[in-house]
Amino acid sequence: TAQPNAGAAPKTVRSKKAPEEPAARAPDVDSLGFQAMDRNVPGLSHVILQKLNMKSYEDYKSALDGRKSGSDFGIRTYFDMFQKMEDTFKFCVECKKLPDALPDPKSLRRCKRCQNVYYCGVACQRANWPMHKKFCKKLKLVALDRLVEWLIFTGDIPFPTDTWTKPAWDVKGWEDWFSMQEQLEEKLGAIMAGRYMTLLWANAGKPRPEDTELRESIRRLVTDFHSRPLTIGLGLRLFGIDPLTRPLTVHVVGASHVETLNTRLTDYDELTRMFPGHQGMEMVMVGVDVVDGPIMRPPLTTLAPRGRVYLSSYKGLYHDFWESHVETKLAARPDLVVGFHPGFHACPDLLAGWLPTLLLLRDYRLPVLFTVYSEQELKASLQILVELETHIVGYASNPFASLRPEQVYSSPNKPPVYCSSHYIALLGAEAALGAEELEDDDG
């Protein structure tokens, strides 16, 4: 599993003959309808939404944060909500049977150690144990974080953060970041003693963990929340783009429900603490799956407001946005383009959808930072980018990767993955190799 490594210097790539491309194939989909993580990225499947009586990701999050009546989905109490969430993970991890396929649907039993995977009987549990024991401890964290994540939607997480006491280039990773948070234990204690934490464990159907476990879970989820803005800040540093000298525009390309569902106007304000005194930054979320909400407002036609991070969005394909807004000056040309887990490695259809955008980014010589979930995804993505003759100026472990482990839904007994575990930095076409070589910036 890819782990954050604050000390890893970016590796540079020079032109080389592209390796043989494997035969194209669609995403692996198992009998339960889940896309396999070997080739794709984690996320709610339509199977999960159907089991929750929901039509979309918006319905799912609306029920979680109370913006929409849970009774619309057959959810009448907090207990109902948490039980329906847990139901989406109920299948025998060994034989893959769903409850409906069993003589007694209630015969599924949860692993007592990890509280995460289920078995239809003792025989399946014993058969699966040699594999499950390798991941049981880590999957316990997955199951815990999945519940504590609710506190993001209630507003308890993240806690208010303090002004950075170190310059951005001296903050090498999360240990440095947490060290700058004054009264950290008091902040964590307030969340622990809060109303929603009490409600959570009164209704979760699982025993409340020890306080030390809950505090670590909160810390992991705080890193998950702040990983995107701090990764953008890392991208600015890697390319030598200084927010203190001029207003900046960042395009988040391929934005989906992951980046935009329930997003608040203040969600990227950590960049202001990272770069105090900056001249203004605009984050434009561009993607066909951008979700309606506070950030669904047009990009600025003027400079970003000084000292503020301004969020806007465009629902559509990036090359269409470029033609309709950037070329007509309805939106600013980006100083940096960021794509969180673009997933173009997953199957030919996704790559075909991304191809016009990748070629545009290459041909306009825009500084680009992509993130991936794992080393396997990193290798597959690098191969595609080499074949497209993009200038890969560096790639490395991300010091601001999320520390929250995410499981492979259809087959939990695999190493968990971490959001934005690695990054890839691009600039123009391979033929343009030369002056803009990325410098070692201590990871």
N, C-alpha and C positions, 0 to 999 in steps of 0.2 A: 504494500500500500504506500502510495506517495505521501510522505510526511513533509510539513514545512521545514525548510532549511535556510535560516537567515544568512548563513555564511556562504551559500553557494553563489559563485560568480556566474553571470550569464555565459553560456557556451555559444560560440559563433559558428556559423555554417557557411561554407563557401560552395561554389558551384561544383556539382558532381553528377555523375550519371544516375538518373532516377532508377531505383530498383524496380524489378518486375511487379506490375500491379496485380494483386490477387483478383480472382474472378469476382465480378460484382454480384452482390446478393442483397436481398431485402433485410431489414432488421430481424433479428431472431425474436420470434414471438412464441411463447410456450402455450400449453393447453389452457392456461388460465387467462390468456390475453395480455399478459405483461410483456413489455419489451425487455429483452435481456440486457443487462448492464455491460456485458462483454463488448457490445457494439454501440450502446446508446447511453443516455444519461438518466439519472433517477427523476421521478416525478409521478404524480398521480396518473394512473391509467383510467381509461373510460370504464373499465370493470369496476374500479373503486367508486367512481362517481355513480354508476348505476346502482351499486349496492347501497349507496347513501340516498338514493332517490333524487339525485341532483343532475342537472343538465350541463353544468359548466363549472369551471374553476371559480368563477365569481360566486356561484351559489355556495360552494364549499367554504370559502373564506367568509362570506356574509354570515353564514350560520355560526362560524367559529367566533367572530368578533361581535355578534349581536346586531349588526346593521340590518339584518333581515330576519324575520321571525323563523325560528327553527321549526315551528309547527308546519311550515310550508313543506318541509321534507320529512314529516313524521317525527320530528325531534321536539319533545315537549319539556324536557328537563335537561339539566347539565349531565345527569347520569345517562340519559338517552344519547346525548351527543357523543360522550366519550365511548359508550358501548358501540355505537355505530362506527366510530373511527376504528375501534379495535376489531370489529367484525371484518373490516377490509383486509386484515392480516391473518384471518382464520382459514388456514388450509394445512393439510398435513405436509410438512416439509420433506418427508421421505417419499410418500406415494402420490403427493400432489392432489389428493382428493379434497374437494370442497365439502362443507357440512351437509349440503343437500344430497350428496352422493353416498352418504354413510347411513347405515340402518338406523343409527341414533345420532342425529346432528349434534347432540350435546356431548358426544363421546370424545370430542377434541379436547385435549388437555395441553396446557401451556407448560413449557419448560420452567421449573421453579427457580432455576439459577438465573436465567437471563430475562424471564418474563416477556419473551419476544416471539419465539417460534412455537408451533403447535404440532401435536402428533395425534393420530387417530387411535393409537393403542400402544401397548408396551412393545410389541414386536417391531413396529416402525421406529419407536424411540431408540431401541437397542441397536437396530440396524444403522440408524443415522448418527449415533453417538461418536464413532471414530472421526467423522467429519465435523460434527457440530462442536466437539470439545475444543477444536482449534479456534473457534470464533465466539464461543459462548460469552466470555467476559466482555468482549467488545460489543456484542449485540445487546448486552445489558445496558450499555450506555446509549445505544441507538434507541431502545424502547423508552428509556427515561427521557431523553431529549425530545422525542416525538410528543410526549405529553407536556413537558415544561414549555415547549414552543408556543403553547396556547397563550402564555404570558406576553408574547410579542403582540398578539392581537388585542389583548386587554390594555396594553400600554405600559405594563410593568417593566418590560424589557424593550429596549436597553435602558439602563440607568443614565442619568445626566452625566456627561463627561466633562473633564476639566481642561483648561487651556494647557497645551503641550508645554512642558518645561524644558524640552530638548528640541533642537532644530530637527526637521524631518529626516535629514540624512543620518542623524545619530540614532534614530529609532529603527532598530534592526528587525524587530518582530514583536509578537504579542507580549513577551515578557517585559520588554521595554515599555510597551504601551500601558500595560496594567500598572507598572511601577509609577507612572505619572498620575494615576487616579487617586486623589486624596480621599481619605475616609472610605476606602474601598470596602472594608468589612462592614461598615455601617450601612453602606448602600446595598450590599448583598443581604444584610440582615433585615433591612426594610422590605425587600422583596419577599424574603422568607416568611416574614410575619404578616404579609399583606393579605387582604381579603381573598384575592383570586387564587393565591397559593393554597389557602385553606379550602376553598371551594373545589379546587382541582383534586385534592386527595380525598375529599369527602365523596367524590363522585367518580373517580377514575376506575374503581373496581380492582385496584391493586394496593398493596400496603405502601404507606408513605416511606420513602427511603430515609436513610440517615441524613442529618443536616449537612454533613461534609459532602455527601454525594450530590445533594441538591445544589449546594453552592458551586460545585465544579460544573454541574450541568448549566447553571445560569451563566457562568464564565464562558463555556463553550458556545452557548447561544448568542452571547454578546459578540463574540468573534465572528459568528456566522452573519450577524446583522451588519457589522462594520466592515466585513471583508471587502465588499464591493467598492465603497468610497476610498478605502485605504489602498486597494489595488489600483484604482485610477490615479491616486497620488503617486504610487510607485511608478506607474507608466510615465507620468510627467517628469519624474526625476530621471528615469532611464533615458529619455530622449532629450534631456536638458531643457525642458520647457519650464520657464520660470513664471509662476502665477503672480509674483510680486512686481513684475515689470509691465504687464499689460493684461487686459481682460482676455479670458480664454473660453473657448467653446469645445466641449467634448461630446461626441456622438456615441451613444450606446447602441450599437447595431445588433439587429436580431433580438431586440428586447421582447419579452413575452410576459406571461402571468408571473413568472419567477421574479422579474425585476419590478413589475408595475402593479401587481395586485395588492391593494391596501397600502400603497405607497403614500407617505405623507410628504408635504412640501419641505419638511426639515430633515428628511432621512439621509441626506448627504452632507449635512452641516459639519460632520467631522472633518471634512476638507478645509473648512475655515479654521478649525483648531490646528490642523496639520500645517497650514500656510497662513498664519496670522498676518493681517495687513495685505492680503491679496487684492488684486484689482477687480475682481469679479469673475465668477465662473458660471457657465450655463451647461447643464447636462440635458441633452436632447435624447429621449428614449424613442428609438425608431424600430418598428417591427409590426408584422401583421397581427400579432397576438397581444399588442398593447391593450391594457384594460382601462376602461373608463374610470375616472376618479379625479382627485384634485390636480394631478399633473397633466390631465388631458387639456392642455392649452397650447396655442401655437408657439413655435420658436420665436425668440426675440429677433426683431429686425434692427435693433440698436445694440449697443454694448451691454454686457451683463452688468447688473448693479454692483458697484464697488463694495467689496467686503462681504458679499452675499453669494450663496450658491442657489441658482435659479433652475428649477426643474420644469421641463416642457416635454412634449411628445408629438409623435406623428405615427398614425396607424397605417402601415403600408410597407411595401418593400423599399429597401434602402436606395436602390438605383432610381426608383420612381421619385423618392424624396429628393434625391440629388438633382434630378432634372427639373422638378416642379418648384423646389424651394431654394436650393443652393445656387444653381445656375441663374435663377431669376432674382437672386439677392433677397428673397423672403426669409432666408435663414443664413447664418454665418457659415463660412467654410470652416471645417473643424481643425483645431490645433492637434487633436488626438482622437482616434477612433478606438473604442473598446468593445470587444465582444465577449460576453461571459458564456462559456460553454456553447459555442456555436453549433457543435454536433454535426458538422458537415462530413465527418468521417463515417457516420453511422450507416448510410445507405446511398445508393446512386440518386434517389429522388431528392434527398436533402442536399446533396452536393450540387445537383442541377439547380436547385432553388437558390443556393448560395453563389453559384458561379458568376453571375453578372456583378454581384457586390464585390467578390474577391478580385475580379479583374479591374473593377473601377478603383478599388483601394490601391491596387498595384500600379495601375497606369497613371493615377494622379499623385503618386509618390506620397501618400498620406502616412504619417506615423500610426501604426496599428498595434494594439496589444490584445491578444486572445488568451483566454484561460481555458484549462481543461481539468477533468476530474482525476485523472490517473496517468501513470506512466504509459500504460497501454494506449490510451487515447492520445497522449502526446506523440507517440511514435507514429500512429496512424495519421494524425493531422499533419505532422511534419512531412511525411511522404507525399501527401496531396499538395502541400504548399511548394515543395521542391519541384514536383511535376508541373505546377503552374508557373514555375520560374520566378517566384517571388523572392525578394532579398530577405532572407531570415537573418536578422542581425543578432539575435540572441534568444536563448530559452533557458529556463532554470526553475527550481522549486520556488514557490511564492512564499515569502516570509509572512504575508498577510492572508494565507489560505485559511478558510474556516477550520476550526478545530473540532467541529461537530461531525461525527461519523454518520454516514448515510449507508443504508444497507441496499443490497441487490434485492429488489422486492420479490421476484419470482423464485429466487434461489438464495436465501439469506446466508447460507454457509459458504460465503466467499468474503474476501477482504473488503471491509467497508471502504467507501471513497469519500473524498473531502472536496467541497466546493472550491474552485480556483486553486487546486493544489499546485499547478504549474502554470507558467505563462510562456507565450511565444511572442516575440517582438519582431515586427515586419516594417520594412521601409522600401517601397518601390519594387522594381524588377531586378532580378539577379544580374542582368547586364550592367546595371548602374552601380555595381559594387565599387567602393572606393572611399570617397570623402566622409560619408556618413556612417562610419563604422561605430557600432555601439561600444561605449567604454564600460569597463568593469566598474559597477557601482555598488559593490559589496552586497550583491543579491537583490 
